[in-house]
């Protein structure tokens, strides 16, 4: 199956937009409002798609480039939706040396998505990270809050199967 970054169309609701507009109105006259508004926006939507960034920029009267710059600089923000079961593969030195890239490649094949993608059913999203601090378990993969260590690529299908009906 070809790797693809699945583009999920923006599906924000009127209720979400109303919540965001209320947050913007509450913070608009405050110095340093951008970060707290973006944090609340991500709480509301789960991520910061361009549509939400535009609402923030227009609502606070700041350039869209400022919103995008903050969203891409700080790791707490994400521009991509997360699946119900977000998967992260550690590519830190210890994990990489022990074969984590092969695990990531297997996940891409099994899920049919690239890093930073989400499956069409929104069940899984995939990301790579630099270090999870579990070097003794290298290589490490995390699904949601479940940590899998000392795995090999052939373990991937069985791990994914645990989340098939969730």
Backbone bond lengths (Angstrom), bond angles and torsions (degrees), N, CA, C in turn:
res aa  C-N    CA-C-N  psi(-1)  N-CA   C-N-CA  omega(-1)  CA-C   N-CA-C  phi
1 X - - - 1.451 - - 1.525 108.41 -
2 X 1.310 117.65 136.55 1.467 121.88 -178.83 1.527 111.07 -71.07
3 X 1.333 114.68 143.26 1.464 119.07 176.51 1.521 108.41 -72.53
4 X 1.302 115.52 139.23 1.456 119.62 176.26 1.512 108.69 -150.92
5 X 1.287 114.33 148.44 1.449 120.63 173.40 1.520 104.05 -94.16
6 X 1.297 116.94 108.95 1.446 120.25 -175.71 1.522 109.52 -71.39
7 X 1.305 115.86 124.80 1.454 121.13 178.46 1.528 108.28 -92.83
8 X 1.302 115.47 110.47 1.459 121.34 178.50 1.527 106.45 -89.67
9 X 1.332 117.90 124.28 1.470 118.28 178.37 1.523 110.96 -65.73
10 X 1.317 115.11 148.50 1.456 120.81 179.33 1.521 108.97 -63.84
11 X 1.320 116.35 129.05 1.472 120.77 -177.01 1.516 111.50 -127.55
12 X 1.338 115.79 33.82 1.458 119.22 178.78 1.515 111.71 -59.98
13 X 1.325 115.87 145.46 1.461 121.10 -179.37 1.524 110.86 -99.06
14 X 1.294 115.66 165.26 1.466 121.28 176.23 1.539 109.58 -61.91
15 X 1.322 116.82 -39.05 1.463 121.06 178.54 1.532 110.96 -61.31
16 X 1.336 116.97 -43.74 1.459 120.34 177.51 1.525 110.91 -62.15
17 X 1.310 116.47 -43.70 1.460 120.22 179.99 1.527 110.68 -62.96
18 X 1.317 117.17 -41.12 1.465 120.43 177.86 1.526 111.32 -62.72
19 X 1.328 116.94 -40.84 1.469 120.44 177.18 1.525 110.57 -62.02
20 X 1.334 115.75 -44.84 1.461 119.60 -179.53 1.526 110.63 -64.22
21 X 1.325 117.51 -42.85 1.469 120.20 179.79 1.527 110.67 -62.71
22 X 1.318 117.51 -35.22 1.469 121.04 177.40 1.530 110.46 -66.58
23 X 1.320 116.76 -40.96 1.469 121.37 177.65 1.523 109.77 -63.56
24 X 1.318 116.44 -44.52 1.466 120.69 179.24 1.520 110.14 -60.78
25 X 1.328 116.80 -46.43 1.470 120.83 -179.68 1.530 111.10 -61.30
26 X 1.319 116.56 -38.55 1.466 121.53 -179.33 1.533 112.11 -66.93
27 X 1.334 117.33 -32.51 1.459 121.94 -174.89 1.529 114.46 -103.25
28 X 1.318 117.10 -10.39 1.465 121.26 -169.53 1.529 114.41 -52.36
29 X 1.298 118.35 -41.35 1.469 120.78 -176.11 1.532 113.02 -87.90
30 X 1.308 117.83 1.64 1.463 121.70 -177.66 1.520 110.79 -90.17
31 X 1.325 116.49 142.07 1.459 120.54 171.31 1.518 108.23 -69.64
32 X 1.316 116.29 142.82 1.464 120.20 177.67 1.511 113.68 70.16
33 X 1.321 117.32 29.95 1.467 121.09 -175.68 1.526 113.79 -74.70
34 X 1.328 117.21 -21.60 1.464 119.52 -171.66 1.531 113.16 -57.94
35 X 1.322 118.00 -51.21 1.475 120.23 -177.76 1.528 112.54 -60.51
36 X 1.341 118.93 -51.22 1.466 116.90 -179.16 1.530 113.25 -63.17
37 X 1.329 117.27 -33.92 1.468 119.65 178.06 1.528 109.66 -67.35
38 X 1.317 116.57 -41.83 1.469 119.42 178.96 1.528 111.27 -65.36
39 X 1.317 117.14 -38.56 1.466 120.19 177.81 1.520 110.89 -63.00
40 X 1.326 116.03 -44.63 1.479 119.41 178.78 1.529 110.17 -66.09
41 X 1.332 117.10 -38.50 1.470 120.65 179.25 1.524 110.10 -61.54
42 X 1.318 116.45 -42.39 1.458 118.50 178.84 1.532 110.94 -67.07
43 X 1.327 117.44 -34.42 1.467 120.22 174.42 1.529 110.54 -62.14
44 X 1.314 116.24 -39.14 1.469 121.40 -177.57 1.522 111.65 -71.53
45 X 1.336 116.83 -47.07 1.469 121.63 -173.27 1.530 114.34 -98.53
46 X 1.324 116.75 -20.10 1.452 120.26 -177.01 1.519 113.70 90.68
47 X 1.313 116.93 -15.23 1.459 123.87 177.53 1.520 107.45 -165.21
48 X 1.346 116.93 177.85 1.463 120.52 -176.48 1.529 111.24 -120.79
49 X 1.329 116.99 76.68 1.465 119.39 177.65 1.532 109.76 -68.15
50 X 1.308 116.66 165.64 1.461 121.49 -177.38 1.526 111.57 -56.09
51 X 1.314 117.83 -36.03 1.464 120.46 -179.81 1.525 111.54 -60.57
52 X 1.324 116.66 -39.04 1.462 121.64 179.21 1.526 109.73 -73.33
53 X 1.312 116.98 -39.34 1.464 120.41 177.61 1.532 110.92 -60.29
54 X 1.314 116.59 -40.38 1.476 120.73 178.73 1.523 109.81 -64.35
55 X 1.339 117.79 -43.18 1.471 120.14 178.70 1.527 110.81 -60.50
56 X 1.315 116.72 -40.97 1.470 120.81 179.74 1.519 110.21 -65.95
57 X 1.322 116.82 -48.21 1.470 121.23 -178.86 1.529 110.77 -59.24
58 X 1.315 115.97 -49.40 1.465 119.60 -179.10 1.522 111.16 -65.93
59 X 1.325 116.77 -41.14 1.456 120.95 -177.70 1.522 113.18 -66.69
60 X 1.333 117.00 -36.75 1.467 120.94 -179.26 1.528 112.53 -93.84
61 X 1.337 116.09 -8.88 1.461 119.27 -178.99 1.520 112.75 69.53
62 X 1.333 115.88 36.82 1.468 120.49 177.15 1.529 108.64 -117.42
63 X 1.331 116.82 156.98 1.466 118.39 178.40 1.533 111.85 -63.54
64 X 1.310 115.75 143.14 1.462 121.35 176.96 1.528 109.75 -57.49
65 X 1.322 117.14 -34.59 1.468 120.57 179.73 1.525 111.47 -61.70
66 X 1.334 117.99 -31.80 1.466 120.59 176.72 1.527 110.52 -67.36
67 X 1.321 116.27 -43.90 1.465 120.56 179.57 1.522 109.44 -62.94
68 X 1.318 116.89 -47.68 1.463 121.65 -179.80 1.530 110.76 -62.66
69 X 1.322 117.07 -40.58 1.455 121.42 179.20 1.513 112.37 -60.56
70 X 1.321 116.68 -43.60 1.465 120.60 178.10 1.537 109.91 -67.64
71 X 1.328 116.44 -42.63 1.469 120.82 -177.55 1.523 111.88 -63.34
72 X 1.319 117.18 -33.44 1.461 119.76 -178.33 1.525 113.05 -91.63
73 X 1.326 117.52 -17.11 1.468 120.45 -179.72 1.523 111.85 -82.15
74 X 1.319 117.27 -43.46 1.456 121.46 -175.37 1.527 111.47 -91.45
75 X 1.323 115.56 129.39 1.469 119.81 -176.39 1.529 113.25 -69.03
76 X 1.325 118.34 -14.84 1.461 120.09 179.33 1.528 112.37 -70.06
77 X 1.345 116.02 -17.40 1.460 119.53 -178.91 1.517 110.80 -100.17
78 X 1.318 115.37 146.39 1.452 120.35 176.39 1.524 109.66 -130.51
79 X 1.320 115.16 139.64 1.464 120.94 178.21 1.519 111.29 -94.11
80 X 1.312 116.40 -7.12 1.460 121.14 -176.93 1.522 110.26 -115.77
81 X 1.319 116.41 143.88 1.463 118.32 176.86 1.520 110.00 -67.67
82 X 1.293 115.74 152.89 1.463 121.32 177.01 1.524 108.47 -101.60
83 X 1.318 115.43 145.42 1.451 120.31 174.53 1.523 110.21 -74.88
84 X 1.321 116.07 169.91 1.468 119.47 176.62 1.527 110.55 -60.21
85 X 1.321 115.34 -28.37 1.468 121.46 178.99 1.531 108.08 -124.70
86 X 1.330 117.53 86.05 1.466 119.34 178.61 1.527 110.61 -69.91
87 X 1.314 115.78 133.41 1.459 122.37 -179.77 1.521 108.27 -112.52
88 X 1.323 115.32 132.51 1.458 121.22 176.79 1.520 108.47 -128.43
89 X 1.325 115.43 131.77 1.455 121.14 178.22 1.522 107.81 -113.26
90 X 1.321 115.63 126.90 1.460 120.89 179.88 1.523 109.64 -75.54
91 X 1.332 115.66 127.04 1.460 121.11 175.24 1.531 110.88 -113.60
92 X 1.332 115.96 20.48 1.458 120.23 174.79 1.524 109.14 -61.68
93 X 1.319 116.78 167.93 1.462 121.18 -172.56 1.527 113.18 -54.24
94 X 1.324 117.90 -51.69 1.473 120.26 -176.93 1.528 110.61 -60.98
95 X 1.327 117.02 -44.74 1.467 120.28 -179.22 1.527 111.20 -68.10
96 X 1.318 115.98 -41.32 1.461 119.81 -178.46 1.532 110.74 -62.61
97 X 1.319 115.88 -44.33 1.466 120.49 -179.95 1.531 110.66 -62.84
98 X 1.331 116.36 -30.74 1.468 120.58 -179.00 1.533 113.03 -90.08
99 X 1.343 117.73 5.63 1.463 119.85 171.55 1.514 117.48 105.94
100 X 1.325 118.74 20.15 1.466 119.27 -177.75 1.530 112.99 -65.39
101 X 1.330 118.08 -28.13 1.472 118.91 177.33 1.524 110.56 -62.96
102 X 1.328 117.47 -37.36 1.466 121.06 177.30 1.529 111.00 -64.72
103 X 1.328 116.41 -35.61 1.461 120.78 177.24 1.529 109.72 -67.35
104 X 1.326 116.22 -44.12 1.464 120.50 178.12 1.527 110.50 -61.56
105 X 1.320 117.28 -43.58 1.472 121.18 178.32 1.534 110.62 -60.81
106 X 1.322 117.10 -40.62 1.474 120.90 179.77 1.526 110.31 -66.07
107 X 1.335 116.92 -41.02 1.467 120.42 177.44 1.523 110.93 -61.71
108 X 1.317 117.23 -43.03 1.469 120.22 178.59 1.525 110.61 -59.33
109 X 1.331 116.51 -42.44 1.471 120.29 179.30 1.525 111.31 -67.23
110 X 1.331 116.51 -46.23 1.466 120.83 -177.05 1.530 111.70 -64.85
111 X 1.333 116.17 -40.48 1.469 120.72 -176.00 1.522 112.65 -89.08
112 X 1.330 116.84 -19.95 1.463 120.60 -178.33 1.515 113.13 72.86
113 X 1.327 116.52 25.66 1.466 120.88 178.79 1.522 109.35 -133.51
114 X 1.318 115.75 160.42 1.457 122.12 175.46 1.522 109.16 -95.32
115 X 1.306 115.73 171.37 1.464 121.36 175.31 1.529 108.44 -56.08
116 X 1.308 116.72 139.34 1.466 126.21 -175.70 1.522 112.73 74.70
117 X 1.321 116.81 10.74 1.457 120.80 177.42 1.519 111.66 -97.65
118 X 1.317 114.08 170.77 1.462 121.64 177.16 1.523 106.84 -135.74
119 X 1.328 116.68 141.45 1.458 119.60 -179.14 1.531 109.54 -66.84
120 X 1.327 117.47 152.76 1.474 120.46 -177.67 1.533 113.88 -55.70
121 X 1.338 117.23 -29.05 1.468 120.10 178.85 1.530 112.42 -88.48
122 X 1.334 116.80 4.10 1.469 123.97 -179.99 1.535 112.92 62.55
123 X 1.322 116.72 18.58 1.464 119.46 179.88 1.531 111.04 -75.16
124 X 1.339 117.48 -42.97 1.453 121.33 -177.18 1.520 111.57 -126.26
125 X 1.330 115.77 145.28 1.457 121.88 166.28 1.519 106.17 -126.08
126 X 1.320 116.36 156.79 1.462 120.57 -173.50 1.516 110.44 -131.14
127 X 1.324 115.24 131.21 1.459 119.66 175.03 1.523 109.50 -142.41
128 X 1.322 114.39 159.01 1.455 121.65 174.14 1.519 106.94 -109.86
129 X 1.311 116.85 144.49 1.464 120.35 177.34 1.521 108.69 -130.96
130 X 1.302 116.49 169.28 1.461 120.68 -174.49 1.515 114.14 -89.67
131 X 1.290 120.92 -39.65 1.468 121.02 178.79 1.518 108.98 -162.63
132 X 1.316 116.07 132.69 1.460 120.10 177.53 1.522 111.53 -106.85
133 X 1.327 116.59 2.07 1.458 120.64 176.96 1.516 114.29 75.59
134 X 1.321 116.61 23.20 1.467 120.61 178.67 1.519 109.40 -123.82
135 X 1.320 115.95 48.38 1.463 122.02 -173.44 1.524 113.00 -58.68
136 X 1.319 117.19 -29.75 1.457 120.73 178.53 1.514 113.16 -67.61
137 X 1.338 116.36 -16.78 1.468 121.53 179.09 1.522 112.42 -101.48
138 X 1.311 117.80 6.98 1.464 122.59 -174.07 1.528 111.94 -54.28
139 X 1.339 115.23 139.98 1.460 128.97 -4.50 1.537 111.37 -82.04
140 X 1.326 114.88 150.66 1.463 121.36 -173.42 1.526 111.36 -118.37
141 X 1.322 114.03 139.32 1.464 123.07 174.22 1.526 106.68 -131.57
142 X 1.325 116.98 139.15 1.461 121.41 179.74 1.521 108.31 -120.30
143 X 1.324 116.00 131.29 1.462 121.72 174.34 1.517 105.82 -119.13
144 X 1.341 116.18 111.21 1.456 119.94 -174.07 1.518 108.48 62.51
145 X 1.331 116.42 -114.08 1.467 120.67 177.12 1.526 111.68 -110.24
146 X 1.328 117.07 5.70 1.462 121.71 -179.34 1.527 109.79 -90.14
147 X 1.316 116.40 125.58 1.465 122.15 -178.71 1.527 109.06 -101.96
148 X 1.327 115.34 130.64 1.460 122.12 177.57 1.521 107.74 -118.57
149 X 1.327 116.60 120.43 1.453 121.17 -178.26 1.509 112.47 -119.85
150 X 1.330 113.97 161.14 1.462 122.89 179.19 1.528 110.80 53.38
151 X 1.335 114.98 44.46 1.465 119.80 -178.44 1.522 110.54 -99.55
152 X 1.312 114.83 164.35 1.463 123.07 175.47 1.527 107.42 -124.81
153 X 1.325 117.71 162.15 1.471 119.40 -178.13 1.531 114.23 -52.94
154 X 1.310 117.85 -34.89 1.470 119.54 -179.24 1.527 112.87 -69.36
155 X 1.340 118.31 -11.21 1.463 121.66 175.42 1.532 111.76 -78.28
156 X 1.322 117.10 -20.54 1.465 121.86 -172.65 1.529 113.22 -57.17
157 X 1.333 120.51 -50.65 1.476 118.77 -178.60 1.524 113.27 -57.84
158 X 1.312 117.69 -39.99 1.466 120.98 179.65 1.526 112.13 -66.76
159 X 1.328 116.15 -38.84 1.463 119.90 177.90 1.520 109.66 -65.35
160 X 1.324 117.07 -46.13 1.484 120.23 179.24 1.513 111.28 -60.71
161 X 1.333 117.11 -36.57 1.467 121.77 -177.93 1.530 111.09 -61.59
162 X 1.340 117.76 -29.47 1.466 121.06 179.18 1.538 111.93 -62.38
163 X 1.319 116.44 -21.27 1.462 121.06 -176.29 1.528 112.40 -108.50
164 X 1.317 117.12 7.02 1.461 121.70 -174.59 1.530 113.10 -60.53
165 X 1.319 116.72 -38.97 1.466 119.20 -176.44 1.511 113.40 -103.64
166 X 1.316 117.22 10.87 1.475 120.37 -177.82 1.505 110.41 -97.60
